[in-house]
Amino acid sequence: MGHMDQAGFGWLTPTLSYVMACVGSTLGLRCTVRALGATGRSRRNWLLTAASALGTGIWTMHFVAMLGFRVSGTEIRYNVPLTVLSLLIAVAVVGVGVFIVGYGRGRIRSLLAGGLATGLGVAAMHYVGMAALRLHGTIGYDPVRVLLSVLIALGAATAALYAALTVHRPVVVAGASLVMGAAVSSMHYTGMFAVRVTVRPSSEVLPGASATAFLFPLVVGLGSYLFLTSAFVALSPSARERAASASAQSLHEGAA
């Protein structure tokens, strides 16, 4: 069995992955809160932004952490189509959960259904991403730890959507995002500790792309997207701020 190192760069990749999880969670929750206060096309657009931010943030967290993953006795490559598929799954399935909450009528029912969809999306992203690994040997999993990682994903997703439904103060949303970031990171490392690798040394060239040639540029690009989206959301006035501005303007015009 090959010796696995989850943090080949020390605390750098775990810390950065947690930051990415928190950024994605903050954006997802803030956009969902904005969506719940909007109607029509505006609500749909905010929900789409929430899905892309949350899905991208969770995917970026996973693969930032994977940049530090090492297995003694073999190099590691990544199947490009499967890796991209894991990103699409994250955004699409998380989007289903967010839209269920955004348009659901029964609060408890939509929360549970949305949490289930979002949590399964997080877990599916993780294990499809793991299926993209290529190394000299075979990969197996401890089923109990896999189940635990899925349960953590479901709990984290449901708690995050609950926060979006009940909390509207930015400071409290930020606190909820820190908790969700920790939960998503815990899900990742629980899933990683379920991994068992049997190395079969070989001189054969592995198919796929290396982490530095493929993952690193993609992670940097998606991370930039998250931070730019953060700036957009921070600078966009909320419905309450627009209403206050319109009220102030009408008072000013009436006084004139």
MIDOSE-1310 file (N, C-alpha, C; in nm, 2 decimals, decimal comma, always signed):
residues 256
mghm	+0,09/-0,12/+0,00/+0,00/+0,00/+0,00/+0,09/+0,12/+0,00; +0,06/+0,22/-0,09/+0,14/+0,34/-0,10/+0,11/+0,44/+0,02; +0,22/+0,50/+0,06/+0,20/+0,60/+0,17/+0,15/+0,73/+0,11; +0,04/+0,78/+0,17/-0,03/+0,90/+0,12/+0,00/+1,02/+0,20
dqag	+0,03/+1,13/+0,14/+0,05/+1,26/+0,21/-0,06/+1,36/+0,16; -0,14/+1,40/+0,25/-0,25/+1,49/+0,21/-0,21/+1,63/+0,20; -0,09/+1,67/+0,25/-0,05/+1,81/+0,25/+0,10/+1,81/+0,21; +0,13/+1,79/+0,08/+0,26/+1,79/+0,03/+0,33/+1,92/+0,04
fgwl	+0,26/+2,03/+0,06/+0,31/+2,16/+0,07/+0,29/+2,22/+0,21; +0,28/+2,13/+0,31/+0,26/+2,17/+0,45/+0,11/+2,22/+0,46; +0,10/+2,33/+0,54/-0,04/+2,38/+0,57/-0,09/+2,47/+0,46; -0,01/+2,49/+0,36/-0,05/+2,59/+0,25/-0,18/+2,54/+0,18
tptl	-0,18/+2,42/+0,13/-0,30/+2,38/+0,06/-0,42/+2,36/+0,14; -0,41/+2,30/+0,27/-0,53/+2,29/+0,35/-0,59/+2,43/+0,38; -0,50/+2,53/+0,41/-0,54/+2,66/+0,45/-0,61/+2,73/+0,33; -0,54/+2,72/+0,21/-0,60/+2,79/+0,09/-0,73/+2,72/+0,05
syvm	-0,74/+2,59/+0,07/-0,86/+2,52/+0,03/-0,98/+2,56/+0,12; -0,95/+2,58/+0,25/-1,05/+2,63/+0,34/-1,09/+2,77/+0,31; -1,00/+2,86/+0,27/-1,03/+2,99/+0,23/-1,12/+2,99/+0,11; -1,09/+2,90/+0,01/-1,18/+2,89/-0,11/-1,32/+2,84/-0,08
acvg	-1,33/+2,75/+0,02/-1,46/+2,70/+0,06/-1,54/+2,81/+0,13; -1,47/+2,89/+0,21/-1,54/+3,00/+0,27/-1,58/+3,11/+0,18; -1,50/+3,14/+0,08/-1,53/+3,24/-0,02/-1,66/+3,20/-0,10; -1,65/+3,07/-0,15/-1,76/+3,02/-0,22/-1,89/+3,01/-0,14
stlg	-1,88/+2,97/-0,01/-2,00/+2,97/+0,07/-2,05/+3,10/+0,10; -1,97/+3,20/+0,12/-2,01/+3,34/+0,15/-2,09/+3,39/+0,03; -2,03/+3,37/-0,09/-2,09/+3,42/-0,21/-2,23/+3,35/-0,23; -2,23/+3,22/-0,22/-2,35/+3,14/-0,24/-2,46/+3,19/-0,15
lrct	-2,43/+3,20/-0,02/-2,53/+3,24/+0,08/-2,58/+3,39/+0,05; -2,48/+3,48/+0,02/-2,52/+3,62/+0,00/-2,61/+3,63/-0,12; -2,58/+3,56/-0,23/-2,66/+3,56/-0,35/-2,79/+3,50/-0,33; -2,80/+3,39/-0,25/-2,93/+3,33/-0,22/-3,02/+3,42/-0,14
vral	-2,96/+3,49/-0,04/-3,03/+3,59/+0,04/-3,08/+3,70/-0,06; -3,00/+3,75/-0,15/-3,04/+3,85/-0,24/-3,16/+3,80/-0,33; -3,15/+3,67/-0,37/-3,25/+3,61/-0,46/-3,38/+3,61/-0,39; -3,38/+3,57/-0,26/-3,51/+3,56/-0,18/-3,58/+3,69/-0,16
gatg	-3,50/+3,80/-0,17/-3,56/+3,93/-0,16/-3,59/+3,99/-0,30; -3,58/+3,92/-0,40/-3,60/+3,97/-0,54/-3,72/+3,89/-0,60; -3,76/+3,94/-0,72/-3,86/+3,87/-0,79/-3,83/+3,86/-0,94; -3,90/+3,77/-1,01/-3,88/+3,76/-1,16/-3,74/+3,73/-1,20
rsrr	-3,70/+3,80/-1,31/-3,57/+3,77/-1,37/-3,45/+3,79/-1,27; -3,47/+3,89/-1,18/-3,36/+3,93/-1,09/-3,34/+3,81/-0,99; -3,45/+3,75/-0,95/-3,44/+3,63/-0,86/-3,36/+3,52/-0,93; -3,40/+3,49/-1,05/-3,34/+3,38/-1,13/-3,19/+3,41/-1,15
nwll	-3,15/+3,54/-1,18/-3,01/+3,57/-1,20/-2,93/+3,56/-1,07; -2,99/+3,60/-0,96/-2,92/+3,58/-0,83/-2,90/+3,44/-0,80; -3,00/+3,35/-0,82/-2,98/+3,21/-0,80/-2,88/+3,15/-0,89; -2,87/+3,19/-1,01/-2,77/+3,13/-1,10/-2,63/+3,17/-1,05
taas	-2,62/+3,30/-1,01/-2,49/+3,34/-0,95/-2,45/+3,26/-0,83; -2,56/+3,24/-0,74/-2,53/+3,16/-0,62/-2,49/+3,02/-0,65; -2,55/+2,96/-0,75/-2,51/+2,82/-0,79/-2,37/+2,81/-0,84; -2,34/+2,91/-0,93/-2,20/+2,91/-0,99/-2,10/+2,94/-0,89
algt	-2,13/+3,03/-0,80/-2,03/+3,07/-0,69/-2,01/+2,95/-0,59; -2,12/+2,89/-0,55/-2,10/+2,79/-0,45/-2,04/+2,66/-0,51; -2,09/+2,62/-0,63/-2,03/+2,51/-0,70/-1,88/+2,53/-0,73; -1,85/+2,64/-0,78/-1,71/+2,67/-0,82/-1,62/+2,68/-0,69
giwt	-1,67/+2,74/-0,59/-1,60/+2,75/-0,46/-1,57/+2,61/-0,40; -1,66/+2,52/-0,40/-1,64/+2,39/-0,35/-1,55/+2,31/-0,44; -1,56/+2,32/-0,57/-1,47/+2,25/-0,66/-1,33/+2,30/-0,64; -1,31/+2,43/-0,63/-1,18/+2,49/-0,62/-1,12/+2,45/-0,49
mhfv	-1,20/+2,44/-0,38/-1,15/+2,39/-0,25/-1,10/+2,25/-0,27; -1,17/+2,16/-0,33/-1,13/+2,02/-0,35/-1,00/+2,01/-0,42; -0,98/+2,08/-0,53/-0,86/+2,07/-0,62/-0,74/+2,15/-0,57; -0,77/+2,25/-0,49/-0,66/+2,32/-0,42/-0,60/+2,22/-0,32
amlg	-0,68/+2,15/-0,25/-0,64/+2,05/-0,15/-0,56/+1,94/-0,22; -0,61/+1,90/-0,34/-0,55/+1,79/-0,42/-0,41/+1,83/-0,47; -0,38/+1,96/-0,48/-0,25/+2,00/-0,53/-0,15/+1,95/-0,43; -0,19/+1,93/-0,30/-0,09/+1,88/-0,20/-0,10/+1,73/-0,18
frvs	-0,18/+1,66/-0,26/-0,19/+1,51/-0,24/-0,07/+1,44/-0,31; -0,01/+1,35/-0,24/+0,11/+1,28/-0,28/+0,09/+1,13/-0,25; +0,14/+1,04/-0,33/+0,14/+0,90/-0,30/+0,28/+0,85/-0,33; +0,35/+0,79/-0,24/+0,49/+0,74/-0,26/+0,49/+0,63/-0,36
gtei	+0,59/+0,64/-0,45/+0,61/+0,53/-0,54/+0,54/+0,55/-0,67; +0,47/+0,66/-0,69/+0,40/+0,68/-0,82/+0,37/+0,83/-0,84; +0,37/+0,87/-0,96/+0,33/+1,01/-0,99/+0,18/+1,01/-1,01; +0,12/+1,13/-1,01/-0,03/+1,14/-1,02/-0,06/+1,22/-1,14
rynv	-0,16/+1,18/-1,22/-0,21/+1,25/-1,33/-0,36/+1,26/-1,31; -0,42/+1,35/-1,40/-0,57/+1,37/-1,39/-0,63/+1,36/-1,53; -0,74/+1,28/-1,53/-0,82/+1,27/-1,66/-0,89/+1,40/-1,68; -0,86/+1,47/-1,79/-0,92/+1,60/-1,81/-1,07/+1,60/-1,82
pltv	-1,13/+1,52/-1,91/-1,28/+1,52/-1,92/-1,35/+1,49/-1,78; -1,30/+1,40/-1,70/-1,37/+1,37/-1,58/-1,35/+1,48/-1,48; -1,24/+1,55/-1,48/-1,21/+1,66/-1,39/-1,31/+1,78/-1,42; -1,32/+1,81/-1,55/-1,42/+1,91/-1,60/-1,56/+1,87/-1,56
lsll	-1,59/+1,74/-1,58/-1,73/+1,69/-1,55/-1,76/+1,71/-1,40; -1,66/+1,69/-1,31/-1,68/+1,71/-1,17/-1,72/+1,86/-1,14; -1,66/+1,95/-1,21/-1,69/+2,09/-1,20/-1,84/+2,12/-1,24; -1,87/+2,06/-1,36/-2,01/+2,08/-1,41/-2,11/+2,02/-1,32
iava	-2,08/+1,90/-1,26/-2,17/+1,84/-1,16/-2,19/+1,93/-1,04; -2,08/+1,98/-0,99/-2,09/+2,07/-0,87/-2,18/+2,19/-0,90; -2,16/+2,26/-1,01/-2,25/+2,38/-1,04/-2,39/+2,34/-1,07; -2,41/+2,23/-1,15/-2,55/+2,19/-1,19/-2,63/+2,14/-1,07
vvgv	-2,57/+2,04/-0,99/-2,65/+1,98/-0,88/-2,67/+2,08/-0,77; -2,57/+2,16/-0,74/-2,58/+2,26/-0,64/-2,69/+2,36/-0,68; -2,69/+2,39/-0,81/-2,79/+2,48/-0,87/-2,93/+2,43/-0,85; -2,95/+2,30/-0,86/-3,08/+2,24/-0,84/-3,13/+2,27/-0,70
gvfi	-3,03/+2,24/-0,60/-3,07/+2,27/-0,46/-3,10/+2,41/-0,43; -3,02/+2,50/-0,49/-3,05/+2,64/-0,47/-3,18/+2,69/-0,53; -3,21/+2,64/-0,65/-3,34/+2,68/-0,71/-3,46/+2,62/-0,64; -3,44/+2,50/-0,58/-3,55/+2,44/-0,50/-3,58/+2,53/-0,38
vgyg	-3,48/+2,58/-0,31/-3,50/+2,67/-0,20/-3,55/+2,81/-0,25; -3,50/+2,86/-0,36/-3,54/+2,99/-0,41/-3,69/+2,99/-0,46; -3,74/+2,88/-0,51/-3,87/+2,88/-0,56/-3,97/+2,79/-0,49; -3,92/+2,72/-0,39/-4,00/+2,62/-0,31/-4,11/+2,70/-0,23
rgri	-4,23/+2,63/-0,22/-4,34/+2,70/-0,14/-4,34/+2,65/+0,00; -4,32/+2,52/+0,03/-4,32/+2,47/+0,16/-4,17/+2,49/+0,22; -4,16/+2,57/+0,32/-4,02/+2,60/+0,37/-3,94/+2,48/+0,41; -4,00/+2,40/+0,50/-3,93/+2,28/+0,55/-3,90/+2,18/+0,43
rsll	-4,00/+2,16/+0,35/-3,99/+2,06/+0,24/-3,88/+2,11/+0,14; -3,88/+2,24/+0,11/-3,79/+2,29/+0,01/-3,65/+2,29/+0,07; -3,64/+2,31/+0,20/-3,51/+2,31/+0,27/-3,45/+2,17/+0,27; -3,53/+2,07/+0,30/-3,47/+1,93/+0,30/-3,44/+1,89/+0,16
aggl	-3,53/+1,92/+0,07/-3,50/+1,87/-0,07/-3,38/+1,95/-0,13; -3,37/+2,08/-0,10/-3,26/+2,16/-0,15/-3,13/+2,11/-0,08; -3,13/+2,08/+0,05/-3,01/+2,03/+0,12/-2,97/+1,90/+0,07; -3,06/+1,81/+0,04/-3,03/+1,68/-0,02/-2,96/+1,69/-0,15
atgl	-3,02/+1,77/-0,24/-2,96/+1,79/-0,38/-2,83/+1,86/-0,37; -2,81/+1,96/-0,29/-2,68/+2,03/-0,28/-2,58/+1,94/-0,22; -2,61/+1,87/-0,11/-2,52/+1,78/-0,04/-2,47/+1,67/-0,13; -2,57/+1,61/-0,21/-2,53/+1,50/-0,30/-2,44/+1,56/-0,42
gvaa	-2,47/+1,68/-0,45/-2,38/+1,75/-0,56/-2,24/+1,76/-0,51; -2,22/+1,80/-0,38/-2,09/+1,82/-0,32/-2,02/+1,68/-0,32; -2,09/+1,58/-0,27/-2,03/+1,45/-0,27/-2,00/+1,39/-0,40; -2,09/+1,41/-0,50/-2,07/+1,36/-0,64/-1,95/+1,43/-0,70
mhyv	-1,94/+1,56/-0,68/-1,82/+1,63/-0,73/-1,69/+1,57/-0,67; -1,69/+1,55/-0,54/-1,57/+1,49/-0,48/-1,53/+1,36/-0,54; -1,62/+1,27/-0,55/-1,59/+1,13/-0,59/-1,57/+1,12/-0,74; -1,64/+1,20/-0,82/-1,61/+1,21/-0,97/-1,47/+1,27/-0,99
gmaa	-1,43/+1,37/-0,91/-1,30/+1,43/-0,91/-1,19/+1,32/-0,87; -1,22/+1,24/-0,78/-1,13/+1,13/-0,74/-1,12/+1,03/-0,84; -1,23/+1,00/-0,92/-1,22/+0,90/-1,02/-1,13/+0,95/-1,14; -1,11/+1,08/-1,14/-1,02/+1,14/-1,25/-0,87/+1,11/-1,22
lrlh	-0,84/+1,06/-1,10/-0,70/+1,04/-1,07/-0,64/+0,92/-1,15; -0,52/+0,94/-1,19/-0,45/+0,83/-1,27/-0,32/+0,81/-1,20; -0,29/+0,69/-1,15/-0,16/+0,66/-1,09/-0,12/+0,51/-1,12; +0,00/+0,47/-1,08/+0,05/+0,34/-1,10/+0,00/+0,25/-0,98
gtig	-0,12/+0,20/-1,00/-0,18/+0,12/-0,89/-0,33/+0,12/-0,90; -0,39/+0,09/-0,79/-0,54/+0,09/-0,78/-0,58/+0,17/-0,65; -0,70/+0,23/-0,66/-0,76/+0,31/-0,55/-0,88/+0,24/-0,50; -0,89/+0,22/-0,37/-1,00/+0,17/-0,30/-1,05/+0,26/-0,19
ydpv	-1,17/+0,23/-0,13/-1,23/+0,32/-0,03/-1,28/+0,24/+0,09; -1,27/+0,30/+0,20/-1,33/+0,25/+0,32/-1,48/+0,30/+0,32; -1,57/+0,20/+0,31/-1,71/+0,24/+0,29/-1,77/+0,32/+0,40; -1,73/+0,29/+0,53/-1,78/+0,37/+0,64/-1,74/+0,51/+0,64
rvll	-1,61/+0,54/+0,60/-1,57/+0,68/+0,59/-1,63/+0,75/+0,47; -1,65/+0,68/+0,36/-1,72/+0,74/+0,25/-1,86/+0,78/+0,29; -1,94/+0,69/+0,36/-2,07/+0,72/+0,41/-2,07/+0,85/+0,50; -1,97/+0,85/+0,59/-1,96/+0,96/+0,68/-1,93/+1,09/+0,60
svli	-1,85/+1,09/+0,50/-1,82/+1,21/+0,42/-1,95/+1,26/+0,35; -2,03/+1,16/+0,30/-2,16/+1,20/+0,24/-2,25/+1,27/+0,34; -2,26/+1,21/+0,46/-2,35/+1,26/+0,56/-2,30/+1,40/+0,60; -2,17/+1,42/+0,61/-2,12/+1,56/+0,64/-2,16/+1,66/+0,53
alga	-2,15/+1,61/+0,41/-2,19/+1,70/+0,29/-2,34/+1,74/+0,30; -2,42/+1,64/+0,33/-2,56/+1,67/+0,34/-2,59/+1,76/+0,46; -2,53/+1,74/+0,57/-2,55/+1,83/+0,69/-2,50/+1,97/+0,66; -2,39/+1,98/+0,60/-2,33/+2,12/+0,57/-2,42/+2,19/+0,47
ataa	-2,47/+2,12/+0,37/-2,55/+2,19/+0,27/-2,68/+2,23/+0,33; -2,75/+2,15/+0,41/-2,88/+2,18/+0,47/-2,86/+2,30/+0,56; -2,76/+2,30/+0,64/-2,73/+2,40/+0,74/-2,71/+2,54/+0,67; -2,63/+2,53/+0,56/-2,61/+2,65/+0,48/-2,73/+2,71/+0,42
lyaa	-2,82/+2,63/+0,36/-2,94/+2,68/+0,30/-3,04/+2,73/+0,41; -3,04/+2,66/+0,53/-3,12/+2,71/+0,64/-3,07/+2,85/+0,68; -2,94/+2,87/+0,68/-2,89/+3,01/+0,71/-2,94/+3,11/+0,61; -2,93/+3,07/+0,48/-2,98/+3,16/+0,38/-3,13/+3,20/+0,39
ltvh	-3,21/+3,10/+0,44/-3,35/+3,13/+0,46/-3,38/+3,21/+0,58; -3,30/+3,20/+0,68/-3,34/+3,26/+0,81/-3,25/+3,38/+0,85; -3,13/+3,39/+0,79/-3,04/+3,49/+0,84/-3,01/+3,59/+0,72; -3,02/+3,72/+0,75/-3,00/+3,82/+0,65/-2,89/+3,92/+0,68
rpvv	-2,85/+3,93/+0,81/-2,74/+4,02/+0,84/-2,61/+3,97/+0,79; -2,53/+4,06/+0,72/-2,41/+4,02/+0,65/-2,31/+3,95/+0,75; -2,30/+4,01/+0,87/-2,21/+3,95/+0,97/-2,24/+3,81/+1,01; -2,37/+3,78/+1,02/-2,41/+3,65/+1,06/-2,39/+3,55/+0,94
vaga	-2,42/+3,60/+0,82/-2,40/+3,52/+0,70/-2,25/+3,48/+0,69; -2,16/+3,58/+0,72/-2,02/+3,55/+0,71/-1,98/+3,45/+0,81; -2,04/+3,45/+0,93/-2,01/+3,35/+1,03/-2,06/+3,21/+0,99; -2,18/+3,21/+0,93/-2,23/+3,08/+0,88/-2,14/+3,03/+0,77
slvm	-2,09/+3,12/+0,69/-2,00/+3,07/+0,58/-1,87/+3,01/+0,63; -1,82/+3,06/+0,74/-1,70/+3,01/+0,80/-1,73/+2,86/+0,85; -1,85/+2,85/+0,91/-1,88/+2,71/+0,95/-1,90/+2,62/+0,84; -1,97/+2,67/+0,73/-1,99/+2,58/+0,61/-1,86/+2,55/+0,55
gaav	-1,76/+2,65/+0,54/-1,63/+2,62/+0,48/-1,56/+2,51/+0,56; -1,57/+2,51/+0,70/-1,51/+2,41/+0,78/-1,58/+2,27/+0,75; -1,71/+2,27/+0,74/-1,78/+2,15/+0,72/-1,74/+2,09/+0,58; -1,74/+2,17/+0,48/-1,70/+2,12/+0,34/-1,56/+2,07/+0,34
ssmh	-1,47/+2,14/+0,41/-1,33/+2,09/+0,41/-1,32/+1,96/+0,49; -1,40/+1,95/+0,60/-1,41/+1,83/+0,67/-1,46/+1,71/+0,59; -1,56/+1,74/+0,50/-1,61/+1,64/+0,41/-1,50/+1,59/+0,32; -1,42/+1,69/+0,27/-1,31/+1,65/+0,17/-1,21/+1,56/+0,24
ytgm	-1,16/+1,60/+0,36/-1,06/+1,52/+0,42/-1,11/+1,39/+0,48; -1,23/+1,39/+0,52/-1,29/+1,26/+0,56/-1,29/+1,16/+0,44; -1,34/+1,22/+0,32/-1,33/+1,13/+0,20/-1,19/+1,09/+0,16; -1,10/+1,18/+0,18/-0,96/+1,15/+0,15/-0,90/+1,04/+0,24
favr	-0,94/+1,05/+0,37/-0,89/+0,95/+0,46/-0,96/+0,81/+0,44; -1,06/+0,81/+0,36/-1,13/+0,68/+0,32/-1,05/+0,61/+0,21; -0,96/+0,69/+0,14/-0,88/+0,63/+0,03/-0,78/+0,53/+0,07; -0,77/+0,42/-0,01/-0,66/+0,32/+0,01/-0,60/+0,30/-0,13
vtvr	-0,47/+0,33/-0,14/-0,40/+0,31/-0,26/-0,30/+0,19/-0,26; -0,31/+0,11/-0,35/-0,22/+0,00/-0,37/-0,13/+0,03/-0,49; +0,00/+0,06/-0,46/+0,09/+0,10/-0,57/+0,15/-0,02/-0,64; +0,16/-0,01/-0,77/+0,23/-0,11/-0,86/+0,33/-0,03/-0,94
psse	+0,45/-0,02/-0,89/+0,55/+0,06/-0,97/+0,56/+0,02/-1,11; +0,57/+0,12/-1,20/+0,58/+0,09/-1,34/+0,65/+0,21/-1,41; +0,72/+0,18/-1,52/+0,78/+0,28/-1,60/+0,69/+0,34/-1,71; +0,57/+0,28/-1,71/+0,48/+0,33/-1,82/+0,44/+0,47/-1,79
vlpg	+0,42/+0,54/-1,90/+0,38/+0,68/-1,89/+0,23/+0,69/-1,86; +0,19/+0,76/-1,76/+0,05/+0,77/-1,72/-0,03/+0,86/-1,81; -0,15/+0,83/-1,85/-0,23/+0,92/-1,93/-0,28/+1,03/-1,84; -0,33/+1,14/-1,91/-0,38/+1,25/-1,83/-0,28/+1,37/-1,82
asat	-0,33/+1,47/-1,75/-0,25/+1,59/-1,73/-0,20/+1,60/-1,59; -0,08/+1,66/-1,57/-0,02/+1,68/-1,44/-0,10/+1,79/-1,37; -0,08/+1,79/-1,23/-0,15/+1,90/-1,15/-0,10/+2,04/-1,19; +0,03/+2,05/-1,21/+0,09/+2,18/-1,24/+0,05/+2,23/-1,38
aflf	+0,03/+2,14/-1,47/+0,00/+2,18/-1,61/-0,15/+2,21/-1,63; -0,23/+2,14/-1,55/-0,38/+2,15/-1,57/-0,45/+2,21/-1,45; -0,43/+2,15/-1,33/-0,51/+2,19/-1,22/-0,48/+2,33/-1,18; -0,35/+2,36/-1,17/-0,30/+2,49/-1,12/-0,36/+2,61/-1,20
plvv	-0,35/+2,61/-1,33/-0,41/+2,72/-1,41/-0,56/+2,73/-1,39; -0,63/+2,61/-1,39/-0,77/+2,61/-1,37/-0,81/+2,67/-1,24; -0,74/+2,62/-1,13/-0,77/+2,67/-1,00/-0,75/+2,82/-0,99; -0,64/+2,87/-1,04/-0,62/+3,02/-1,04/-0,73/+3,09/-1,11
glgs	-0,77/+3,04/-1,23/-0,87/+3,11/-1,31/-1,01/+3,11/-1,23; -1,05/+3,00/-1,17/-1,17/+2,99/-1,10/-1,16/+3,07/-0,97; -1,05/+3,07/-0,91/-1,03/+3,15/-0,79/-1,05/+3,30/-0,82; -0,99/+3,34/-0,94/-1,01/+3,48/-0,98/-1,15/+3,52/-1,00
ylfl	-1,23/+3,42/-1,06/-1,37/+3,44/-1,09/-1,44/+3,46/-0,95; -1,41/+3,38/-0,85/-1,47/+3,40/-0,72/-1,45/+3,53/-0,66; -1,32/+3,58/-0,67/-1,29/+3,71/-0,61/-1,36/+3,83/-0,68; -1,36/+3,82/-0,82/-1,43/+3,92/-0,90/-1,58/+3,92/-0,87
tsaf	-1,64/+3,80/-0,86/-1,78/+3,79/-0,82/-1,81/+3,85/-0,69; -1,71/+3,83/-0,59/-1,73/+3,88/-0,46/-1,73/+4,03/-0,46; -1,65/+4,09/-0,55/-1,65/+4,24/-0,56/-1,78/+4,29/-0,62; -1,83/+4,22/-0,72/-1,96/+4,25/-0,78/-2,07/+4,25/-0,68
vals	-2,08/+4,14/-0,60/-2,19/+4,13/-0,51/-2,17/+4,23/-0,40; -2,05/+4,26/-0,35/-2,03/+4,36/-0,25/-2,07/+4,50/-0,30; -2,05/+4,53/-0,42/-2,08/+4,66/-0,47/-2,22/+4,68/-0,52; -2,29/+4,56/-0,54/-2,43/+4,57/-0,59/-2,53/+4,60/-0,47
psar	-2,61/+4,71/-0,49/-2,70/+4,74/-0,38/-2,81/+4,63/-0,36; -2,84/+4,61/-0,24/-2,95/+4,51/-0,21/-3,08/+4,57/-0,23; -3,19/+4,49/-0,22/-3,33/+4,55/-0,25/-3,36/+4,65/-0,14; -3,31/+4,63/-0,02/-3,34/+4,72/+0,09/-3,27/+4,86/+0,07
eraa	-3,14/+4,85/+0,02/-3,07/+4,97/-0,01/-3,13/+5,04/-0,13; -3,18/+4,97/-0,23/-3,24/+5,04/-0,34/-3,37/+5,11/-0,30; -3,44/+5,04/-0,21/-3,57/+5,10/-0,16/-3,54/+5,23/-0,08; -3,43/+5,22/+0,00/-3,40/+5,34/+0,08/-3,35/+5,45/+0,00
sasa	-3,28/+5,42/-0,11/-3,23/+5,52/-0,20/-3,35/+5,59/-0,28; -3,44/+5,50/-0,32/-3,56/+5,56/-0,39/-3,64/+5,64/-0,30; -3,66/+5,60/-0,17/-3,73/+5,68/-0,08/-3,67/+5,82/-0,05; -3,53/+5,81/-0,04/-3,46/+5,94/-0,01/-3,47/+6,03/-0,13
qslh	-3,47/+5,97/-0,25/-3,48/+6,06/-0,37/-3,62/+6,12/-0,38; -3,72/+6,04/-0,35/-3,86/+6,10/-0,36/-3,88/+6,21/-0,26; -3,82/+6,19/-0,14/-3,83/+6,29/-0,04/-3,76/+6,42/-0,08; -3,64/+6,40/-0,14/-3,57/+6,52/-0,19/-3,64/+6,59/-0,30
egaa	-3,71/+6,51/-0,39/-3,78/+6,58/-0,50/-3,91/+6,65/-0,44; -3,97/+6,58/-0,34/-4,09/+6,65/-0,28/-4,05/+6,78/-0,21; -3,93/+6,78/-0,15/-3,89/+6,90/-0,08/-3,85/+7,01/-0,18; -3,81/+6,97/-0,30/-3,77/+7,07/-0,40/-3,90/+7,13/-0,46
